[in-house]
C-alpha cells in the first residue's frame, strides 16, 4: 500500500520494534557474505507517514517529539548509537563541500610524508610552516567534528525559526560567535528540549514536496578558519577518521571489519567522498530501517506502561459490565420481562471496553490523546525520577511517602509535567489511530448487540 495516501489505509499499526544490535549484526554479516544489493532503500515504509519520514527529520522539518533534537537524544540515551547520526550529517556536509573535480594525480615530493632520517638535523623553513599550518588545521578540524553534537542540540525546528524565504536554519550557526558554540552540560540539554516545546504549535509547510527524490539533509557548518582549503579538508577528514572509523575511536561506528579496512585503505590514497559512501549507506540503512522505526513507534505512543495497564483494566471492566447488564435485563426478574432494544444500553460499555484496549495496543493513552499531550520521553523521565528521588531522600516521615505517592500518580494520571505534542503531522496520525480504534470498538459493540438481540429471552422473541 505504498502508493496510497495515509488516510486511505484500512488499519494503521505503528512500526514494530527492532533491535538495533541484531539488525546491525545482520548487515555486518552481509558485508562479509553479500546476499543482496546494498544500496539504501529510499522507499518509505507503510507504517511511517511521508511527513514523518527520516529525510524530513534529517532536514529538521519536524517538531517535538519528532524533531532532529529528539532523534539525537533517542539515539544517545535509548539505542546508544548517536555516532550514526553525527557521522551521516558530517558526511553529507563533507560531500556537499567537496570539490566537483578531484585531482588524483597531484605531484607530491617523495619523502614529504616519510619520517626524516635520524642524522638529519637541519629542517627547511617551508617544512616548519607546513607543520604549523597542519597543526592548526588539525586542531580546528577536531573542534569542528566535536561540535557536531552541539549543532544538533541547538538546531531549531520549524516552529521555532522564522519562516523567511531563501534562509536556511543552518545559517544561524554562521554568524554565531565562537563563545556561543561552547558545550553545555547534558543535564541542561535534557531539561531544555526542542524550542518548539516552549512555543506554540508547529506550522505545516504547505509548499513542501512529499513526492519525488528525498531532499539532501541540510549541512552543518564546519569552521576551519585560518587554514588552507586543501589542508583544512584533509585535516577534517583525518579528524573524522580518528573519531568514527579507527578501531577503538571515541565514536567508533558499528560496521564490519571488512568495510572498515577497505574504507581506510581507500582514504589513505584519496579523500574522495565516494570512498565514504558505502559506510554512509550502511549507516543510513540502519537509521532508516531500525532506529527511525523505533523512534516513530516511541513518538506515536502517548502513554506509559502504567497508563496502558490502567486503560486495559478499565476496558475489561467495561466489557464485563456490558455483558452483566444485558444478562440482568434479560433474565431478571424473569425471561421475557424486557424489550430486546434494551440491549443497546450496553453498547457504550462494549464500545469503550474495546476501544481503550485497542488504543493500548498502539501504546496510546486515551486521556493523554484527548488533550494532545504525551508522556515524558525516556531521557526526560530519567531526569524527573532522579529529581523525585533526590527530594524524597532529603525528606522524612509522611512527607517522603507523600512525594513517592505523587511520583507514582504522575506516571499513571495526567498532570502538568506532560508535554504537548507539537508536531501537527504526528497529532493527525494519532487522531487517525483514535478514529480507527473507535471504529473497531463500534464494530465489536455491534457484533455483541447482534449476539444478544435475536436470542429468545426478550419480550418480542420469547415463546
C-alpha positions as CSV (number, residue, x, y, z in Angstrom):
1,X,0.0,0.0,0.0
2,X,2.9,2.3,-0.6
3,X,1.1,4.1,-3.4
4,X,-1.9,5.1,-1.3
5,X,-2.1,8.2,0.9
6,X,-2.0,7.9,4.6
7,X,-5.7,8.4,5.2
8,X,-6.8,5.6,2.9
9,X,-5.2,2.9,4.9
10,X,-7.7,0.5,6.3
11,X,-5.8,-0.1,9.6
12,X,-2.7,1.6,10.8
13,X,-0.2,-0.2,13.0
14,X,2.8,1.6,14.5
15,X,6.2,0.2,13.4
16,X,7.3,-2.9,15.2
17,X,10.3,-2.6,17.5
18,X,13.6,-3.8,16.0
19,X,16.8,-4.4,18.0
20,X,19.5,-2.2,16.6
21,X,22.2,-4.6,17.6
22,X,20.7,-7.6,15.8
23,X,20.0,-5.6,12.7
24,X,23.5,-4.1,12.6
25,X,25.0,-7.5,13.1
26,X,22.9,-8.8,10.2
27,X,24.2,-6.0,7.9
28,X,27.7,-6.7,9.0
29,X,27.3,-10.3,8.1
30,X,26.1,-9.3,4.7
31,X,29.2,-7.2,4.2
32,X,31.3,-10.4,4.6
33,X,28.9,-12.6,2.6
34,X,26.7,-10.4,0.4
35,X,23.2,-11.8,-0.3
36,X,21.5,-8.8,-1.8
37,X,22.1,-5.3,-3.2
38,X,23.4,-2.9,-0.5
39,X,22.0,0.3,-1.9
40,X,20.0,2.2,0.7
41,X,16.2,1.8,0.4
42,X,14.6,5.0,-0.5
43,X,11.0,3.7,-0.4
44,X,9.0,4.7,2.7
45,X,7.6,2.1,5.0
46,X,3.8,2.0,5.0
47,X,3.8,2.3,8.8
48,X,5.6,5.6,8.7
49,X,3.7,8.6,7.1
50,X,5.6,10.6,4.5
51,X,5.7,13.7,6.6
52,X,7.4,11.9,9.4
53,X,10.0,10.2,7.2
54,X,13.6,10.0,8.1
55,X,14.5,12.5,5.3
56,X,12.3,15.2,6.9
57,X,13.8,14.5,10.3
58,X,17.3,14.9,8.9
59,X,16.2,18.1,7.2
60,X,14.9,19.4,10.5
61,X,11.3,19.8,9.2
62,X,9.6,18.1,12.1
63,X,8.8,19.3,15.6
64,X,8.7,17.8,19.1
65,X,8.6,14.9,19.8
66,X,9.8,14.0,16.3
67,X,12.4,16.8,15.9
68,X,16.1,16.3,15.0
69,X,17.0,17.2,18.5
70,X,14.7,14.4,19.9
71,X,16.0,11.9,17.4
72,X,19.5,12.6,18.5
73,X,18.6,12.3,22.2
74,X,16.8,9.0,21.4
75,X,19.9,7.6,19.7
76,X,22.1,8.8,22.6
77,X,20.0,7.6,25.5
78,X,18.0,4.6,24.2
79,X,20.0,2.9,21.4
80,X,23.4,4.4,22.4
81,X,24.2,4.9,18.7
82,X,24.3,8.7,18.4
83,X,27.5,8.4,16.4
84,X,25.5,7.2,13.4
85,X,23.6,10.5,13.1
86,X,26.8,12.5,13.7
87,X,28.7,10.7,11.1
88,X,25.9,10.8,8.5
89,X,25.3,14.5,8.9
90,X,29.1,15.2,8.7
91,X,29.4,13.0,5.6
92,X,26.6,14.9,3.9
93,X,28.3,18.2,4.7
94,X,31.7,16.8,3.6
95,X,30.2,15.6,0.3
96,X,28.4,18.9,-0.4
97,X,31.6,20.9,0.3
98,X,33.9,18.6,-1.6
99,X,35.3,20.0,-5.0
100,X,33.5,18.7,-8.0
101,X,36.7,17.5,-9.7
102,X,39.1,15.6,-7.5
103,X,42.6,15.8,-8.7
104,X,44.1,12.4,-8.0
105,X,47.5,13.0,-9.7
106,X,48.8,15.8,-7.6
107,X,52.6,15.8,-7.7
108,X,53.9,15.0,-4.3
109,X,57.5,15.4,-3.2
110,X,58.9,11.9,-2.4
111,X,59.8,11.7,1.3
112,X,57.5,14.5,2.5
113,X,55.2,12.0,4.2
114,X,58.1,9.8,5.2
115,X,59.9,10.4,8.5
116,X,63.2,12.2,8.3
117,X,66.4,10.2,8.9
118,X,67.8,10.3,12.4
119,X,71.0,12.1,11.2
120,X,69.3,15.0,9.5
121,X,69.5,18.0,11.8
122,X,68.5,20.9,9.5
123,X,64.9,21.5,8.8
124,X,63.7,23.7,6.0
125,X,61.6,26.7,6.8
126,X,58.8,25.5,4.4
127,X,58.5,22.3,6.5
128,X,58.2,24.3,9.7
129,X,55.4,26.5,8.1
130,X,53.6,23.4,6.8
131,X,53.9,21.7,10.2
132,X,52.4,24.8,12.0
133,X,49.6,25.1,9.5
134,X,48.9,21.4,9.6
135,X,48.8,21.5,13.4
136,X,46.4,24.4,13.4
137,X,44.2,22.8,10.8
138,X,44.1,19.6,12.8
139,X,43.1,21.3,16.0
140,X,40.4,23.3,14.2
141,X,39.2,20.1,12.5
142,X,38.9,18.2,15.8
143,X,37.0,21.1,17.4
144,X,34.7,21.2,14.3
145,X,34.0,17.5,14.4
146,X,33.4,17.5,18.2
147,X,30.9,20.4,17.8
148,X,28.5,18.4,15.6
149,X,26.5,17.2,18.6
150,X,26.2,20.7,19.9
151,X,25.0,21.8,16.4
152,X,22.3,19.1,16.5
153,X,21.3,20.2,20.0
154,X,20.9,23.8,19.0
155,X,19.2,23.1,15.7
156,X,15.8,24.9,15.8
157,X,12.8,23.1,14.4
158,X,10.4,24.8,12.0
159,X,8.1,26.1,14.8
160,X,11.0,27.9,16.5
161,X,12.6,29.6,13.5
162,X,11.2,32.4,11.4
163,X,9.8,31.4,8.0
164,X,11.9,33.5,5.7
165,X,12.2,32.6,2.0
166,X,15.7,31.6,1.0
167,X,17.1,31.4,4.5
168,X,18.2,28.1,5.9
169,X,18.3,27.2,9.5
170,X,22.0,26.3,9.3
171,X,22.7,30.0,8.5
172,X,22.1,30.7,12.2
173,X,25.4,28.9,13.0
174,X,27.4,31.0,10.6
175,X,27.2,34.4,12.3
176,X,27.2,33.0,15.8
177,X,30.3,34.0,17.8
178,X,32.8,31.4,18.9
179,X,31.8,31.8,22.6
180,X,28.2,30.6,21.7
181,X,29.4,27.2,20.5
182,X,30.7,26.0,23.8
183,X,29.4,22.7,25.1
184,X,26.6,22.7,27.6
185,X,26.0,20.1,30.2
186,X,24.0,17.0,29.3
187,X,21.5,17.7,32.1
188,X,20.7,21.2,30.7
189,X,20.2,19.7,27.2
190,X,17.8,17.1,28.6
191,X,15.9,19.6,30.7
192,X,15.6,22.1,27.7
193,X,14.0,20.1,24.9
194,X,13.5,21.3,21.4
195,X,12.5,25.0,21.3
196,X,9.1,24.2,19.8
197,X,8.0,22.7,23.1
198,X,8.2,26.2,24.6
199,X,6.5,27.9,21.7
200,X,3.1,27.3,20.1
201,X,2.1,24.6,17.6
202,X,4.2,23.8,14.6
203,X,3.1,25.2,11.3
204,X,2.9,22.9,8.3
205,X,4.8,23.9,5.2
206,X,2.2,23.5,2.5
207,X,4.8,24.1,-0.2
208,X,6.9,21.1,0.9
209,X,7.1,18.4,-1.7
210,X,6.2,14.9,-0.4
211,X,6.9,13.0,-3.6
212,X,10.0,12.6,-5.6
213,X,13.6,12.2,-4.6
214,X,14.2,12.9,-0.9
215,X,16.0,16.2,-0.3
216,X,19.6,16.2,0.9
217,X,20.0,16.8,4.6
218,X,21.0,20.3,5.5
219,X,24.7,20.6,6.0
220,X,26.2,21.5,9.4
221,X,28.8,24.2,9.3
222,X,32.4,23.1,10.0
223,X,34.5,26.2,10.6
224,X,38.2,25.8,9.7
225,X,39.1,29.4,9.6
226,X,42.7,30.4,9.0
227,X,43.7,27.3,7.2
228,X,44.3,26.5,3.5
229,X,41.3,24.8,1.8
230,X,43.2,21.6,1.0
231,X,44.9,21.4,4.4
232,X,41.5,22.1,6.1
233,X,39.7,19.4,4.1
234,X,42.3,16.8,4.7
235,X,42.5,17.7,8.4
236,X,38.8,17.5,8.7
237,X,38.8,14.1,7.1
238,X,41.6,12.9,9.3
239,X,39.7,14.1,12.4
240,X,36.6,12.3,11.2
241,X,38.6,9.1,10.6
242,X,40.1,9.3,14.1
243,X,36.6,9.9,15.6
244,X,34.4,7.4,13.7
245,X,36.4,4.9,11.7
246,X,39.6,4.0,13.6
247,X,39.1,0.9,15.8
248,X,38.7,2.0,19.4
249,X,37.8,5.5,18.5
250,X,35.7,7.8,20.7
251,X,32.6,7.4,18.5
252,X,33.5,4.2,16.7
253,X,30.9,3.1,14.1
254,X,29.5,-0.4,14.4
255,X,30.5,-1.6,10.9
256,X,32.1,-4.8,9.7
257,X,35.9,-5.1,9.8
258,X,36.0,-5.7,6.1
259,X,34.1,-2.5,5.3
260,X,36.2,-0.5,7.8
261,X,39.6,-1.7,6.4
262,X,38.5,-1.2,2.8
263,X,37.4,2.3,3.5
264,X,40.5,3.2,5.5
265,X,42.8,1.9,2.7
266,X,41.0,4.0,0.1
267,X,41.0,7.1,2.3
268,X,44.8,6.8,2.6
269,X,45.1,7.2,-1.1
270,X,42.5,9.9,-1.6
271,X,40.0,12.0,0.3
272,X,37.2,11.5,-2.3
273,X,33.8,11.4,-0.6
274,X,32.9,8.4,-2.8
275,X,35.2,6.2,-0.6
276,X,32.9,7.0,2.4
277,X,29.7,6.3,0.5
278,X,29.5,2.6,1.4
279,X,29.8,3.5,5.1
280,X,27.2,6.3,4.8
281,X,24.8,3.9,3.0
282,X,25.3,1.3,5.8
283,X,24.6,3.9,8.5
284,X,21.6,5.3,6.6
285,X,20.1,1.8,6.2
286,X,20.5,1.2,10.0
287,X,18.8,4.5,10.8
288,X,16.0,4.2,8.3
289,X,15.1,0.5,8.8
290,X,15.7,0.3,12.5
291,X,16.4,3.4,14.5
292,X,13.9,5.7,12.9
293,X,11.2,3.0,13.0
294,X,11.7,2.6,16.7
295,X,11.8,6.4,17.1
296,X,8.4,6.8,15.4
297,X,7.0,4.0,17.5
298,X,8.1,5.8,20.6
299,X,6.7,9.1,19.3
300,X,3.3,7.7,18.4
301,X,2.9,6.2,21.9
302,X,1.4,8.8,24.2
303,X,1.0,6.5,27.2
304,X,3.3,4.8,29.6
305,X,3.3,1.2,30.9
306,X,1.2,2.3,33.9
307,X,-1.4,4.2,31.9
308,X,-1.8,1.4,29.4
309,X,-2.3,-1.1,32.1
310,X,-4.9,1.1,33.7
311,X,-6.7,1.6,30.4
312,X,-6.7,-2.2,29.7
313,X,-8.2,-2.8,33.1
314,X,-10.9,-0.2,32.5
315,X,-11.7,-1.8,29.2
316,X,-12.0,-5.2,30.7
317,X,-14.3,-3.9,33.4
318,X,-16.5,-2.1,30.7
319,X,-16.8,-5.3,28.6
320,X,-17.7,-7.4,31.6
321,X,-20.1,-4.8,32.8
322,X,-21.8,-4.7,29.4
323,X,-22.4,-8.5,29.5
324,X,-23.7,-8.4,33.0
325,X,-26.1,-5.6,32.2
326,X,-27.5,-7.5,29.3
327,X,-27.9,-10.7,31.2
328,X,-29.5,-8.9,34.1
329,X,-32.0,-7.1,31.9
330,X,-32.8,-10.4,30.0
331,X,-33.1,-12.8,33.0
332,X,-34.3,-10.6,35.8
333,X,-37.0,-10.8,37.2
334,X,-37.8,-13.5,34.5
335,X,-37.2,-14.2,30.9
336,X,-39.2,-12.0,28.5
337,X,-39.7,-9.2,31.0
338,X,-37.9,-6.6,29.0
339,X,-37.7,-5.5,25.4
340,X,-34.9,-6.6,23.0
341,X,-34.0,-2.9,22.4
342,X,-32.6,-2.6,25.9
343,X,-29.5,-4.5,24.5
344,X,-28.4,-1.1,23.2
345,X,-27.9,0.1,26.8
346,X,-24.7,-2.0,26.9
347,X,-23.5,-0.6,23.5
348,X,-21.5,2.3,25.1
349,X,-19.8,-0.1,27.6
350,X,-18.8,-2.5,24.9
351,X,-17.7,0.4,22.7
352,X,-15.4,1.9,25.3
353,X,-14.3,-1.5,26.5
354,X,-12.9,-2.5,23.1
355,X,-11.7,1.0,22.0
356,X,-9.5,1.6,25.0
357,X,-7.5,-1.8,24.8
358,X,-7.2,-1.2,21.0
359,X,-5.5,2.1,21.8
360,X,-3.3,0.3,24.3
361,X,-2.0,-2.0,21.6
362,X,-0.7,1.1,19.8
363,X,0.9,2.3,23.0
364,X,-1.6,5.2,23.4
365,X,-3.5,6.6,26.4
366,X,-7.0,7.8,25.6
367,X,-6.8,10.6,28.3
368,X,-3.4,11.9,27.0
369,X,-4.6,11.6,23.4
370,X,-7.7,13.7,24.1
371,X,-5.6,16.5,25.4
372,X,-3.0,16.2,22.6
373,X,-0.3,15.6,25.2
374,X,2.3,13.0,25.7
375,X,4.3,11.3,28.5
376,X,7.9,12.5,29.1
377,X,10.4,10.8,26.8
378,X,12.8,8.3,28.5
379,X,15.6,10.8,29.0
380,X,13.1,13.4,30.3
381,X,11.6,10.8,32.6
382,X,15.0,9.9,33.9
383,X,15.6,13.5,35.0
384,X,12.2,13.6,36.6
385,X,12.7,10.4,38.6
386,X,16.2,11.5,39.7
387,X,14.8,14.8,41.0
388,X,12.0,13.0,42.8
389,X,14.4,10.6,44.4
390,X,16.6,13.4,45.5
391,X,13.7,15.3,47.1
392,X,12.4,12.1,48.7
393,X,15.7,11.1,50.3
394,X,16.0,14.6,51.7
395,X,12.6,14.4,53.3
396,X,11.5,12.2,56.2
397,X,8.3,10.8,57.7
398,X,5.0,11.2,56.0
399,X,6.3,13.9,53.6
400,X,8.6,11.4,52.0
401,X,5.8,8.9,51.5
402,X,3.5,11.6,50.1
403,X,6.1,12.5,47.5
404,X,6.5,8.9,46.5
405,X,2.8,8.7,46.1
406,X,2.7,11.8,43.9
407,X,5.6,10.3,41.8
408,X,3.5,7.1,41.3
409,X,0.4,9.1,40.4
410,X,2.3,11.3,38.0
411,X,3.1,8.1,36.0
412,X,-0.5,7.0,35.9
413,X,-2.6,10.1,35.5
414,X,-2.3,13.4,33.6
415,X,-0.5,16.3,35.3
416,X,1.2,19.5,34.3
417,X,4.6,17.8,33.5
418,X,3.1,16.1,30.5
419,X,4.2,17.9,27.3
420,X,2.1,18.8,24.3
421,X,2.6,17.0,21.0
422,X,3.8,19.9,18.9
423,X,4.1,18.2,15.5
424,X,0.8,18.5,13.7
425,X,1.5,15.6,11.4
426,X,2.0,13.4,14.4
427,X,-1.2,14.6,16.0
428,X,-3.0,13.9,12.8
429,X,-1.6,10.3,12.8
430,X,-2.6,9.9,16.5
431,X,-6.2,11.1,15.7
432,X,-6.4,8.7,12.8
433,X,-5.4,5.9,15.1
434,X,-8.1,7.0,17.5
435,X,-10.7,7.0,14.8
436,X,-9.6,3.6,13.7
437,X,-9.8,2.2,17.2
438,X,-13.1,3.8,17.8
439,X,-14.5,2.3,14.6
440,X,-13.1,-1.1,15.6
441,X,-14.8,-0.7,19.0
442,X,-18.1,0.3,17.4
443,X,-17.9,-2.8,15.1
444,X,-17.2,-5.1,18.1
445,X,-20.1,-3.5,20.0
446,X,-22.5,-4.0,17.1
447,X,-21.5,-7.7,17.0
448,X,-22.2,-8.0,20.7
449,X,-25.6,-6.4,20.2
450,X,-26.4,-8.8,17.3
451,X,-25.3,-11.7,19.5
452,X,-28.0,-11.0,22.1
453,X,-30.8,-9.2,20.3
454,X,-32.1,-12.3,18.5
455,X,-31.9,-14.7,21.4
456,X,-35.3,-16.0,22.7
457,X,-35.0,-14.2,26.0
458,X,-36.8,-10.9,25.2
459,X,-40.4,-9.9,25.2
460,X,-40.6,-9.9,21.4
461,X,-38.7,-13.2,20.9
462,X,-39.8,-15.4,23.9
463,X,-42.4,-18.1,23.2
